[in-house]
Amino acid sequence: MYSIKNSLIALSGLLSSAPSHRPPVEVSLLTAPMNPITLRFSDPLERDFTEDYFRKSLRHVRFAVLSGMFLYGVFGYMDVKLIPESKDEIWLIRYGVVCPFLLAFSLFTYHPLFRRHMQASLCLPILIPGVGLIAMMVISPKFGDYYYPGLMLVIMYSYTFIRLRFVYATFCSLAITVTYHVVSLWVNHAPFLVVLNNDFELLAANYIGMFSAYLLEQHFRKDFLNYIQLEAEQAKSNHLLLNILPASIAARLKEGHLIVDSFPESTVLFTDIAGFTRISSKFTPEELVTLMNEVFSAFDRVVEKHGVEKIKTIGDAYMLAAGVPIPRSDHAEVVAEVALDMQAEIALLRASQEGWLRIRTGVHSGPVVAGVIGTKKFIYDLWGDTVNIASRMESHGIAGCIQVTQDTYERLRHKYVFKERGIIEIKGKGKMRTYILVGRMS
């Protein structure tokens, strides 16, 4: 199948092999002009169209070639009825050359060489039958005009039925017209007025055929551009959806499934900026949004690096989880790595904020229920006691520290260094033993 990516490059000049988080480029038919005569695009869009046209036309081309062979053979009854004295010579052309050639050509369409040279190759099933009819006129000049309607059929066949593109169809049909004119006047010495009358008909057939072929190819090309635009819009829609939902959840949601899942093992992290409400009064709204964007963008990079799931942001709070929507056995370890990397990112930003920027982080491991609810502004969210406890670990935490519960500590104590904070009173949960994640074991 042709490369949609290459086509978008040709349409917009902007799309590249950028990371998936960059938005897709919007394309427009106005940025992909067609040559007004040849109808060609510029490369690589023309190559992509050629590949797409081949793929869509191949089955039709094979049917057209076999149909042409059948009709060419069936019209052999005219040879017996009209010119029995020249039947053998004419049948040699009809059944010894043209029909076998068309049969062989239908087999050639399965060869890889046909894929690379489809349009040039398709001139042969036009020129060979056309020249064959003109040769029959030479053999039986007295009855030559009986084969003249066959030329008209070949011309119509060239412009419409066999899917030759405009330029190639025009070349083949005009070549047959000129050859007929030359043979009639200089070989058969037909009366000039008869040839002139036939020329008017042939030229009229070419005019109508050229117009039809031009519009037909123009339709195919615009349909191709519309398809690319549709792909671009779908890519944009998917990009926006994937910024809201995990990929696996988005796929299920598009299929109309209700998204409700239970995960017996997961780890949830909450973090927020310590003293944010008090400090925010010192910033203008623009400065505050800029700062939050820097902080959350740094967190997003950490989340993407470790392959965990960002759930949502609430004010200055940031929530993520591991083990959802795809279960993983190392959910606690990967969240510990994320928490430590978040602290490292904040340390880099702290220098530009005169040292006041600190975050509180809370982590808890346990079962959760996950899903998507609602029909507007929906998000992938988590529910359950695990979420509530992780949130309490953050709100009851210490600025600049990562506080974890006993459950998370038991999963990590063999790989990470902890400092026991002791038993503290947790709102809504009572007394709980908590620990501070200090770092990785050497």
C-alpha positions as CSV (number, residue, x, y, z in Angstrom):
1,M,0.0,0.0,0.0
2,Y,1.3,3.5,-0.8
3,S,2.9,5.5,2.0
4,I,0.4,8.0,3.5
5,K,3.3,9.6,5.3
6,N,5.1,10.4,2.0
7,S,1.9,11.8,0.7
8,L,1.5,14.1,3.7
9,I,5.1,15.3,3.2
10,A,4.2,16.2,-0.4
11,L,1.0,17.9,0.6
12,S,2.2,19.9,3.5
13,G,6.0,20.0,3.3
14,L,6.0,19.8,7.1
15,L,5.4,16.3,8.2
16,S,8.5,14.3,9.2
17,S,9.4,11.2,11.2
18,A,8.7,13.2,14.4
19,P,7.9,11.6,17.7
20,S,4.3,10.5,18.1
21,H,3.5,13.3,20.6
22,R,3.8,15.9,17.9
23,P,0.4,16.7,16.2
24,P,-0.2,15.5,12.7
25,V,0.0,18.1,9.9
26,E,-3.2,19.5,8.5
27,V,-3.3,19.1,4.7
28,S,-5.2,20.8,2.0
29,L,-6.1,20.1,-1.6
30,L,-4.8,23.6,-2.5
31,T,-1.3,22.6,-1.5
32,A,-1.2,19.7,-4.0
33,P,-1.7,21.2,-7.5
34,M,-2.1,19.0,-10.5
35,N,-0.5,19.8,-13.9
36,P,-3.4,21.1,-16.0
37,I,-2.3,19.0,-19.0
38,T,-0.8,15.8,-17.7
39,L,-2.7,15.9,-14.3
40,R,0.5,14.8,-12.6
41,F,1.4,15.7,-9.0
42,S,4.9,16.5,-7.9
43,D,7.0,13.6,-6.4
44,P,6.7,11.8,-4.1
45,L,3.0,12.3,-4.2
46,E,2.8,11.2,-7.8
47,R,4.6,7.9,-7.0
48,D,2.1,7.3,-4.2
49,F,-0.8,8.0,-6.5
50,T,0.6,5.7,-9.1
51,E,0.9,2.9,-6.5
52,D,-2.6,3.5,-5.3
53,Y,-4.0,3.7,-8.8
54,F,-2.3,0.4,-9.6
55,R,-3.7,-1.3,-6.5
56,K,-7.3,-0.1,-7.2
57,S,-7.2,-0.8,-11.0
58,L,-5.4,-4.1,-11.3
59,R,-8.5,-6.4,-11.0
60,H,-10.4,-4.1,-13.4
61,V,-7.5,-4.1,-15.9
62,R,-7.4,-7.9,-16.0
63,F,-11.1,-8.0,-16.6
64,A,-10.9,-5.4,-19.3
65,V,-8.1,-7.2,-21.2
66,L,-9.9,-10.5,-21.1
67,S,-13.1,-8.8,-22.2
68,G,-11.3,-7.2,-25.1
69,M,-10.0,-10.6,-26.2
70,F,-13.5,-12.1,-26.0
71,L,-15.1,-9.3,-28.1
72,Y,-12.2,-9.3,-30.6
73,G,-12.7,-13.0,-31.0
74,V,-16.5,-12.9,-31.2
75,F,-16.5,-10.4,-34.0
76,G,-14.8,-12.9,-36.1
77,Y,-18.2,-14.0,-37.4
78,M,-18.0,-10.9,-39.6
79,D,-15.0,-12.3,-41.4
80,V,-17.1,-15.3,-42.6
81,K,-20.2,-13.4,-43.5
82,L,-18.7,-10.4,-45.2
83,I,-15.4,-11.4,-46.7
84,P,-15.1,-15.1,-47.0
85,E,-12.4,-14.9,-49.6
86,S,-10.0,-13.2,-47.2
87,K,-11.1,-15.1,-44.1
88,D,-7.9,-17.1,-43.6
89,E,-5.6,-14.1,-43.7
90,I,-7.8,-12.1,-41.4
91,W,-8.3,-14.9,-39.0
92,L,-4.5,-15.3,-38.8
93,I,-4.4,-11.7,-37.5
94,R,-7.4,-12.1,-35.3
95,Y,-6.8,-15.5,-33.8
96,G,-3.2,-16.0,-34.5
97,V,-1.8,-12.7,-33.3
98,V,-4.2,-10.4,-31.5
99,C,-6.3,-12.8,-29.3
100,P,-3.2,-14.8,-28.2
101,F,-1.4,-11.6,-27.4
102,L,-4.3,-10.3,-25.2
103,L,-4.3,-13.7,-23.4
104,A,-0.6,-13.5,-22.8
105,F,-0.9,-9.9,-21.7
106,S,-3.5,-10.9,-19.1
107,L,-1.0,-13.3,-17.6
108,F,1.8,-10.7,-17.8
109,T,-0.3,-8.5,-15.4
110,Y,0.8,-10.9,-12.6
111,H,4.5,-10.2,-13.3
112,P,6.3,-7.6,-11.0
113,L,7.5,-5.8,-14.1
114,F,3.9,-4.9,-14.9
115,R,3.6,-3.2,-11.6
116,R,6.5,-0.9,-12.4
117,H,5.4,-0.1,-15.9
118,M,1.6,-0.5,-15.8
119,Q,0.6,2.5,-17.9
120,A,3.2,2.1,-20.6
121,S,2.4,-1.6,-20.8
122,L,-1.3,-0.9,-21.2
123,C,-0.7,0.9,-24.4
124,L,0.0,-2.5,-26.1
125,P,-3.5,-4.0,-25.6
126,I,-4.7,-0.8,-27.4
127,L,-2.2,-0.5,-30.2
128,I,-2.0,-4.2,-31.2
129,P,-5.8,-4.7,-31.7
130,G,-6.0,-1.3,-33.4
131,V,-3.2,-2.0,-35.8
132,G,-4.7,-5.5,-36.3
133,L,-7.9,-3.9,-37.5
134,I,-6.1,-1.6,-39.9
135,A,-4.2,-4.6,-41.2
136,M,-7.5,-6.3,-41.9
137,M,-8.5,-3.2,-43.9
138,V,-5.4,-3.5,-46.0
139,I,-6.1,-7.2,-46.7
140,S,-9.6,-6.5,-47.8
141,P,-9.7,-2.9,-49.0
142,K,-13.0,-3.3,-50.7
143,F,-14.6,-4.2,-47.4
144,G,-12.3,-2.2,-45.2
145,D,-14.9,0.1,-43.8
146,Y,-16.6,-2.9,-42.2
147,Y,-13.8,-2.8,-39.7
148,Y,-14.0,0.9,-39.1
149,P,-16.5,0.6,-36.2
150,G,-14.0,-1.7,-34.6
151,L,-11.5,1.2,-34.5
152,M,-14.1,3.3,-32.8
153,L,-14.6,0.6,-30.2
154,V,-10.8,0.4,-29.6
155,I,-10.7,4.2,-29.1
156,M,-13.5,4.2,-26.6
157,Y,-11.9,1.1,-25.0
158,S,-8.6,3.1,-24.7
159,Y,-10.2,6.2,-23.1
160,T,-12.5,4.6,-20.6
161,F,-12.6,0.8,-20.1
162,I,-9.0,-0.3,-19.6
163,R,-8.1,2.5,-17.1
164,L,-5.4,4.1,-19.1
165,R,-4.5,7.5,-17.8
166,F,-5.3,10.5,-19.9
167,V,-1.9,11.1,-21.5
168,Y,-1.4,7.4,-22.5
169,A,-4.9,7.0,-23.7
170,T,-4.6,10.1,-25.9
171,F,-1.3,8.9,-27.4
172,C,-2.7,5.5,-28.2
173,S,-5.9,6.7,-29.7
174,L,-4.4,9.5,-31.8
175,A,-1.7,7.0,-33.0
176,I,-4.4,4.7,-34.3
177,T,-6.3,7.6,-35.9
178,V,-3.2,8.8,-37.7
179,T,-2.3,5.3,-38.8
180,Y,-5.8,4.7,-40.2
181,H,-5.6,8.0,-42.1
182,V,-2.3,7.2,-43.7
183,V,-3.2,3.6,-44.6
184,S,-6.6,4.7,-46.1
185,L,-5.1,7.4,-48.3
186,W,-1.7,6.0,-49.3
187,V,-2.2,2.2,-49.1
188,N,-5.9,1.5,-49.8
189,H,-6.3,4.7,-51.9
190,A,-9.7,5.2,-50.5
191,P,-11.8,8.2,-51.8
192,F,-10.7,11.3,-50.0
193,L,-14.3,12.3,-49.1
194,V,-14.9,8.9,-47.5
195,V,-11.7,9.3,-45.5
196,L,-12.5,12.8,-44.6
197,N,-16.0,11.8,-43.3
198,N,-14.4,9.0,-41.3
199,D,-11.8,11.4,-39.9
200,F,-14.5,13.7,-38.6
201,E,-16.0,10.7,-36.8
202,L,-12.7,9.5,-35.5
203,L,-11.7,13.0,-34.3
204,A,-15.1,13.4,-32.6
205,A,-14.6,10.1,-30.9
206,N,-11.2,11.2,-29.8
207,Y,-12.5,14.5,-28.5
208,I,-15.3,12.9,-26.5
209,G,-12.9,10.2,-25.3
210,M,-10.2,12.7,-24.3
211,F,-12.7,14.7,-22.3
212,S,-14.0,11.6,-20.6
213,A,-10.6,10.3,-19.8
214,Y,-9.5,13.7,-18.5
215,L,-12.4,14.0,-16.1
216,L,-12.1,10.3,-15.1
217,E,-8.5,10.6,-14.1
218,Q,-9.1,14.0,-12.4
219,H,-11.8,12.3,-10.4
220,F,-9.4,9.5,-9.4
221,R,-6.7,12.0,-8.4
222,K,-9.1,14.1,-6.3
223,D,-10.5,11.0,-4.7
224,F,-6.9,10.1,-3.8
225,L,-6.3,13.5,-2.2
226,N,-9.5,13.3,-0.3
227,Y,-8.5,10.0,1.0
228,I,-5.2,11.4,2.2
229,Q,-7.0,14.3,3.9
230,L,-9.3,11.9,5.6
231,E,-6.3,9.9,6.8
232,A,-4.8,13.2,8.1
233,E,-7.9,14.1,9.9
234,Q,-8.2,10.7,11.4
235,A,-4.6,10.9,12.5
236,K,-5.3,14.2,14.1
237,S,-8.3,12.8,15.9
238,N,-6.3,9.8,17.1
239,H,-3.5,12.0,18.3
240,L,-6.0,14.1,20.4
241,L,-7.6,10.9,21.7
242,L,-4.3,9.4,22.6
243,N,-3.4,12.5,24.5
244,I,-6.5,11.8,26.7
245,L,-6.6,8.0,26.8
246,P,-4.2,5.1,26.8
247,A,-3.8,3.6,23.3
248,S,-5.4,0.3,24.3
249,I,-8.4,2.1,26.0
250,A,-8.9,4.4,23.0
251,A,-9.0,1.4,20.7
252,R,-11.7,-0.3,22.8
253,L,-13.6,3.0,23.2
254,K,-13.8,3.5,19.4
255,E,-15.3,0.0,19.1
256,G,-18.1,1.0,21.4
257,H,-17.0,-1.0,24.5
258,L,-17.8,0.1,28.1
259,I,-14.5,0.7,29.7
260,V,-14.4,-0.8,33.2
261,D,-11.5,-2.9,34.4
262,S,-10.3,-4.2,37.7
263,F,-6.6,-4.5,38.5
264,P,-5.5,-6.5,41.6
265,E,-2.0,-5.1,41.5
266,S,-1.0,-1.5,40.7
267,T,0.9,1.4,42.1
268,V,-0.5,4.9,42.2
269,L,1.5,8.2,42.6
270,F,0.4,11.7,43.5
271,T,2.6,14.7,43.5
272,D,2.1,18.4,43.9
273,I,4.0,21.6,44.4
274,A,4.5,22.3,48.0
275,G,3.0,25.7,49.2
276,F,1.6,26.3,45.7
277,T,-1.4,28.4,46.9
278,R,0.8,30.7,49.0
279,I,3.5,31.1,46.4
280,S,1.2,31.5,43.4
281,S,0.1,35.0,44.6
282,K,3.7,36.2,43.8
283,F,3.3,35.4,40.1
284,T,1.3,36.9,37.3
285,P,-1.2,34.5,35.7
286,E,1.1,34.3,32.6
287,E,4.2,33.5,34.7
288,L,2.2,30.9,36.8
289,V,1.0,29.1,33.7
290,T,4.5,29.1,32.2
291,L,5.9,27.6,35.4
292,M,3.3,24.9,35.6
293,N,3.8,24.0,31.9
294,E,7.6,23.6,32.6
295,V,7.0,21.4,35.6
296,F,4.3,19.2,34.1
297,S,6.2,18.9,30.7
298,A,9.2,17.7,32.7
299,F,6.9,15.1,34.4
300,D,5.4,14.1,31.1
301,R,8.9,13.3,29.7
302,V,9.6,11.1,32.8
303,V,6.3,9.3,32.4
304,E,7.0,8.7,28.7
305,K,10.5,7.5,29.4
306,H,9.4,4.9,31.9
307,G,6.2,3.8,30.1
308,V,3.8,4.5,33.0
309,E,0.3,6.0,32.6
310,K,-0.4,9.6,33.3
311,I,-3.9,9.7,34.6
312,K,-4.7,13.4,35.1
313,T,-3.6,16.7,36.6
314,I,-5.8,18.5,39.2
315,G,-4.6,22.1,39.7
316,D,-1.0,21.7,40.7
317,A,-1.3,18.0,41.4
318,Y,-0.1,15.3,39.0
319,M,-1.4,11.7,39.1
320,L,0.1,8.6,37.5
321,A,-0.1,4.9,37.8
322,A,1.7,1.7,36.8
323,G,0.1,-1.7,36.1
324,V,-2.9,0.0,34.4
325,P,-4.2,-0.4,31.8
326,I,-1.6,-3.0,31.0
327,P,-0.7,-5.2,34.0
328,R,3.0,-5.4,34.9
329,S,4.8,-7.1,37.7
330,D,7.3,-4.3,38.3
331,H,4.7,-1.6,38.9
332,A,6.1,-0.6,42.2
333,E,9.7,-0.4,41.0
334,V,8.9,1.6,37.9
335,V,6.9,4.2,40.0
336,A,9.8,4.4,42.4
337,E,12.1,5.3,39.4
338,V,9.6,7.8,38.1
339,A,9.3,9.5,41.6
340,L,13.1,9.7,41.9
341,D,13.4,11.1,38.3
342,M,10.7,13.7,39.1
343,Q,12.7,14.9,42.1
344,A,15.7,15.2,39.8
345,E,13.8,17.2,37.3
346,I,12.5,19.6,40.0
347,A,16.1,20.0,41.2
348,L,17.1,21.3,37.8
349,L,14.1,23.7,37.8
350,R,14.7,24.9,41.3
351,A,17.8,26.9,40.4
352,S,15.7,29.2,38.2
353,Q,13.1,29.7,40.9
354,E,15.5,30.8,43.7
355,G,15.4,27.5,45.4
356,W,11.8,27.5,46.6
357,L,10.4,25.0,44.1
358,R,9.7,21.6,45.9
359,I,7.2,18.8,45.4
360,R,5.5,16.4,47.8
361,T,5.0,12.9,46.5
362,G,2.9,10.1,47.8
363,V,2.8,6.4,46.6
364,H,0.7,3.4,47.5
365,S,0.3,0.0,45.9
366,G,-2.8,-2.1,45.8
367,P,-5.9,-2.9,43.7
368,V,-7.8,-0.3,41.7
369,V,-10.8,-0.1,39.4
370,A,-10.1,1.8,36.1
371,G,-12.4,3.0,33.4
372,V,-13.9,5.8,31.3
373,I,-17.2,7.3,32.3
374,G,-19.4,10.0,30.8
375,T,-19.8,11.2,27.2
376,K,-18.1,14.6,27.3
377,K,-14.6,15.6,28.3
378,F,-14.1,12.1,29.5
379,I,-10.8,10.8,30.9
380,Y,-9.4,7.5,31.9
381,D,-9.6,7.5,35.7
382,L,-8.9,5.2,38.7
383,W,-11.1,4.5,41.7
384,G,-10.6,2.6,45.0
385,D,-9.0,2.8,48.3
386,T,-5.5,2.6,46.8
387,V,-6.1,5.9,45.0
388,N,-7.4,7.5,48.2
389,I,-4.4,6.3,50.2
390,A,-1.9,7.4,47.6
391,S,-3.5,10.9,47.7
392,R,-3.3,11.0,51.5
393,M,0.4,10.0,51.3
394,E,1.0,13.1,49.2
395,S,-1.1,15.5,51.2
396,H,0.4,14.3,54.5
397,G,3.9,14.2,53.0
398,I,7.0,16.3,53.5
399,A,8.1,18.9,50.9
400,G,11.0,17.5,48.8
401,C,10.3,13.9,49.9
402,I,8.6,10.7,48.5
403,Q,6.4,9.2,51.1
404,V,5.2,5.5,50.6
405,T,3.0,3.2,52.5
406,Q,3.9,-0.1,54.2
407,D,2.6,-2.0,51.2
408,T,4.8,-0.2,48.7
409,Y,7.8,-0.4,51.1
410,E,7.6,-4.2,51.3
411,R,7.7,-4.4,47.5
412,L,10.8,-2.1,47.2
413,R,12.9,-2.5,50.4
414,H,15.3,-4.9,48.7
415,K,16.2,-2.5,45.9
416,Y,15.8,1.0,47.4
417,V,17.0,2.9,50.4
418,F,14.2,4.0,52.8
419,K,14.0,6.0,56.0
420,E,11.2,5.1,58.3
421,R,9.0,8.1,59.1
422,G,7.0,6.2,61.7
423,I,3.3,6.0,62.5
424,I,1.3,9.1,61.5
425,E,-2.3,10.0,61.6
426,I,-3.9,9.9,58.1
427,K,-7.2,11.7,57.6
428,G,-10.0,9.1,57.0
429,K,-7.6,6.2,57.5
430,G,-6.3,6.5,61.1
431,K,-2.8,5.7,62.1
432,M,-0.5,4.3,59.3
433,R,3.2,3.5,59.2
434,T,5.0,5.3,56.4
435,Y,8.4,5.5,54.9
436,I,10.5,8.0,52.9
437,L,12.1,6.8,49.7
438,V,15.6,8.1,49.8
439,G,17.2,6.6,46.7
440,R,18.4,3.5,44.9
441,M,20.7,0.9,46.5
442,S,24.2,1.2,45.1
